[in-house]
Every structure is written in structure tokens, then in C-alpha cells.
Amino acid sequence: MKEYVFLNKEKNNKYYTINQPDSSLWNLNYFFENDYRSYDKDIFIEEQIFYNVMYIYNDFKQKIMYIGFAEWSINEDIKGPSYEDFPYYVNEINSCKISHDNFIEFTQKWLEIKRTLPPFAIIYRDENEWIHCKGFDSKEDMESFVQNYQPAEIH
């Protein structure tokens, strides 16, 4: 497992990070908890999409999405990149990089977690750069999952 974020469900049925992680996966969780709309098909056809404080940049040649936090939308002292410069702005440090196929699979699994609402969840990136999510009944079960993690098959 390359990186992960631990999440807990709050009373509003949203999942928040237990500790502020130094992980791009935080961006993915924030997007799904605040801006994801299942009916929004532009997510796959527009090169750049801006939501409340999140952005998605599609690299159609590589079939990769970059999901990130647009800090300039809440701090006017920060200058955001121009439309033309956006492809050079996004990277694996300021955005969560995820393939289109992985995004589709992740979305299905995330929506299942949101239907069942387990008290804890994890979002993690495996050694093959694939992002997964899983729900847990306890924090101890989630921590045990990380400690006992075994690499899965290649996608």
C-alpha cells in the first residue's frame, strides 16, 4: 500500500479524515463528499471542470484525471493558473491522479460505502497506482487491514 487516509463517519453521514494526511487522496475524499454529482457526465468530456473549491483536469491522451483543491478560490492572494497553463499546473503533489477506469470503479465502490454507511472507511492507493476504498465497523479493524495488507492482483 503506497498511501492511505483513514476516515470516520460523522453525524451528517459524511466521511472526514481522522488525521490531516499528507496525501493526495484527501482531494479525492473531499471531492466525493462535497462536489460529486452522479448525473454530471461533463466529468469525462470536459478538459477542465471547476466546482466549489475543487477542480478536475482530464488528460485525455493518458486517460488520467487530476482532482485537486483550488486554493485560489478561497484565498484571493493566491493566483490560480490560466486556462492555457492548467495542464502544466496539475501534478501528483497538488492533485489526486487517477485513471478514468479507476475513477469509474472507485465511484461504484464509494457509492456502496455511502449506502451502507460503516462507521469507518479507508481510501488507499496500491502498489500499482490503483485507488480503492473499503468500509469498517471499527477503527481497530481498519488499522489491522493496513498492518496486514497484502498486494492484490494487477488491474
Secondary structure, DSSP 8 states (H G I E B T S, - for coil): --EEEEEEE-TTS-EEESS--SSTHHHHHHHHHHT--TT-GGGGT-SEEE-SSEEEEEETTTTEEEEEE-GGGT-TTS----TTTHHHH--TTTEEEEEHHHHHHHHHHHHHHHHH--SEEEEEE-TTS-EEEEEESSHHHHHHHHHT-------
